[in-house]
Amino acid sequence: MAETAVLPQRTHEDPSAPPRKGGLLAGLLRTARPRQWVKNILVVAAPAAAGELFSRHALTQLALVFVLFTACAAAVYLVNDARDAEADRAHPTKRHRPVAAGQVPVPVAYAVGGCLGLLAPAAAAWLCSPAVAALLTTYLGMQLAYCVSLKHVLVVDLAVVTTGFLMRAMIGGLALDIPLSRWFLITTGFGALFMVSAKRYSEAVQMAGKAGATRALLTEYTTGYLRFVWQLAAGVAVLGYCLWAMEEGGVPHTSVLPWRQLSMVAFVLAILRYAVFADRGTAGEPEDVVLRDRALALIGLVWVAMYGLAVANW
């Protein structure tokens, strides 16, 4: 049977595209990376896993933490672009970013980023809980440290990016006082590491021999090492999920079918399908991989349905 075509992944910027016109507000919005906001949907992960997603209180709190996490991420992007403005102007693609192009002055980017970085945790402490505020503060500190120095440290850079995904998945549970199980943390953490390292591996493969065309740290990683990382992470994520699925936890089995166990099939197939892109060096942004491959999207929907039935014990 013919395999679904693997389409080339989209990049953040089109190198051939001219700088977009617009005012200061438009430039600030572009710098906040609206395309990246989809990652913050992970805030629903813990409540969904616990079956506590559809109450009015839960939806209100999750909408709030989504906005607050988006504000924190925007703060990091603004500070990062302001700090890298000079270097970005010499880059064939990044020179079109609003700060590098002069659409957003560097002091304004710093000021807006700083305000968002201060207001988001303060609003979380007032409207959510101290735990949510602490997590957002930790996220900001870690990501700013990444922008300044940690992105140049081997392995640590992978850990920081992975932890950012894990924090997104944790914050919904903290906001609703939902205990986070060890299997949830293991599967989410190593699943995130799988996608992050697969993306880095793809960048390394695509930019091999193109000096200065990609992040400098990739020249210090070998493709063999990055391949080892994403393969290891995929294996641990599958193991963690299977252990969760096989553990009944003392709850009597009353559903029509053993959905927890059956969902392992869809989960493993999703990992294997994603690994096709990683192996070929075409695993770009995770949201692009999922949305551009129909087979992977279908497998994902089947897994969501099975997982939902398992949580609902239907």
MOLIN-V546219 format. One record per residue. RES is the residue in one small letter. OMEGA is omega in degrees with one decimal (NA if undefined). D_CENTER is the distance of its C-alpha to the mean C-alpha in whole Angstrom. Layout:
# MOLIN-V546219
res/omega/d_center
RES/OMEGA/D_CENTER
RES/OMEGA/D_CENTER
This chain:
# MOLIN-V546219
res/omega/d_center
m/-178.0/32
a/-178.3/31
e/177.0/27
t/-177.2/25
a/176.9/24
v/-176.9/21
l/177.0/21
p/-177.3/20
q/178.3/16
r/175.1/16
t/-178.7/15
h/-178.2/14
e/174.4/18
d/-176.5/21
p/-178.3/24
s/-176.9/27
a/176.8/26
p/177.7/28
p/179.6/27
r/179.3/26
k/179.3/29
g/-179.2/28
g/-178.0/29
l/-178.5/27
l/178.1/25
a/178.7/24
g/177.6/23
l/179.1/21
l/178.7/19
r/179.5/18
t/178.6/17
a/175.4/15
r/-179.5/13
p/179.6/13
r/-178.9/12
q/-176.2/8
w/-179.4/9
v/178.9/8
k/-176.6/5
n/173.7/7
i/177.1/9
l/179.5/8
v/180.0/11
v/-172.0/13
a/-177.0/12
a/176.6/15
p/178.4/18
a/179.7/17
a/-179.4/18
a/-179.2/21
g/-178.3/22
e/-171.8/22
l/-164.9/20
f/172.4/23
s/-178.5/25
r/179.4/26
h/-178.9/25
a/-178.9/22
l/178.3/21
t/-179.3/22
q/-178.8/20
l/175.7/17
a/180.0/17
l/-178.5/18
v/174.5/15
f/179.8/13
v/-178.6/15
l/178.5/16
f/176.9/12
t/178.0/12
a/178.7/15
c/178.4/14
a/177.9/11
a/178.0/14
a/-180.0/16
v/179.5/14
y/-179.7/14
l/179.5/18
v/179.6/19
n/-178.8/17
d/177.0/19
a/-179.4/22
r/-176.4/22
d/-173.6/22
a/-177.9/24
e/179.4/27
a/-179.2/25
d/-179.1/23
r/179.2/27
a/-178.2/28
h/-176.3/25
p/-178.9/26
t/-174.6/22
k/178.6/21
r/178.4/24
h/176.6/24
r/-173.8/21
p/-179.3/23
v/179.4/24
a/-178.7/25
a/179.0/27
g/178.6/29
q/175.2/27
v/178.7/26
p/-178.8/28
v/179.1/27
p/179.1/28
v/178.7/27
a/177.5/23
y/-176.3/24
a/-179.1/26
v/177.5/23
g/178.2/20
g/179.2/22
c/179.0/23
l/-179.6/20
g/177.9/19
l/-174.4/22
l/-175.7/22
a/177.4/19
p/178.4/20
a/178.1/24
a/178.7/23
a/178.9/21
a/-178.1/24
w/-171.9/26
l/-177.5/24
c/-178.3/22
s/176.4/23
p/-179.9/23
a/177.9/21
v/178.4/18
a/179.7/20
a/179.9/20
l/178.9/16
l/178.2/15
t/177.6/18
t/178.2/16
y/-180.0/13
l/-179.6/15
g/-179.0/17
m/-178.2/15
q/176.9/13
l/175.4/16
a/176.5/18
y/-179.9/15
c/-175.0/16
v/-173.5/20
s/-171.2/20
l/179.2/18
k/178.2/16
h/-176.9/20
v/-178.9/20
l/178.9/19
v/178.9/17
v/179.9/16
d/176.8/14
l/-178.9/12
a/-178.4/12
v/-179.9/11
v/178.1/8
t/-179.7/8
t/175.9/9
g/176.0/7
f/-178.4/4
l/178.4/8
m/175.8/10
r/-179.1/8
a/-177.9/9
m/-166.8/12
i/177.6/13
g/177.2/15
g/177.7/17
l/-178.1/18
a/-176.8/19
l/179.6/21
d/178.1/22
i/177.9/21
p/-179.5/22
l/-177.0/19
s/179.7/20
r/-179.7/20
w/177.1/19
f/-178.2/16
l/-179.5/15
i/-177.7/16
t/-179.6/14
t/-177.9/11
g/-178.1/11
f/172.1/12
g/177.2/10
a/178.4/7
l/177.0/10
f/-178.0/11
m/-179.9/9
v/-178.7/8
s/175.7/12
a/177.9/13
k/178.5/11
r/177.6/13
y/179.6/16
s/177.2/16
e/-179.1/17
a/179.6/19
v/-176.4/21
q/-175.8/21
m/-179.9/22
a/178.9/25
g/179.8/28
k/-177.0/27
a/176.6/27
g/-177.6/25
a/-177.7/23
t/-178.5/20
r/-173.0/19
a/-175.3/21
l/-179.8/20
l/178.6/19
t/179.6/23
e/173.6/23
y/169.4/21
t/178.6/23
t/177.8/22
g/179.1/23
y/-179.8/22
l/175.4/18
r/177.7/19
f/-177.7/20
v/-176.5/17
w/176.3/15
q/177.5/18
l/-178.9/19
a/178.7/15
a/-179.9/16
g/-179.7/19
v/178.4/18
a/178.1/16
v/179.8/18
l/179.4/21
g/-179.7/19
y/-179.2/19
c/177.2/22
l/175.6/24
w/-175.5/22
a/-177.3/24
m/-178.8/27
e/-178.6/28
e/177.3/29
g/177.2/30
g/-179.6/33
v/-178.5/32
p/-179.5/35
h/-178.3/34
t/-177.5/35
s/-178.6/33
v/178.7/34
l/178.1/32
p/-172.9/30
w/178.8/27
r/-178.7/25
q/-179.8/26
l/-179.3/26
s/176.6/22
m/-178.2/22
v/-179.6/23
a/-179.7/21
f/-179.6/18
v/177.8/20
l/178.5/20
a/177.9/17
i/-179.5/16
l/179.6/19
r/178.3/18
y/-179.7/15
a/175.8/17
v/179.7/19
f/179.4/17
a/-177.5/16
d/-179.7/20
r/-179.4/21
g/-179.6/19
t/179.4/17
a/178.5/14
g/176.9/12
e/-177.1/9
p/-178.6/7
e/177.7/9
d/-179.9/12
v/-176.6/12
v/-173.9/13
l/-175.9/14
r/178.6/17
d/-174.5/18
r/-179.1/20
a/179.8/21
l/178.3/17
a/179.2/17
l/177.6/20
i/178.9/19
g/178.9/16
l/177.6/19
v/178.8/21
w/178.8/19
v/180.0/18
a/-179.9/22
m/-179.8/23
y/178.9/20
g/178.4/22
l/178.0/25
a/179.8/25
v/-179.1/24
a/-178.7/26
n/-177.4/29
w/NA/30
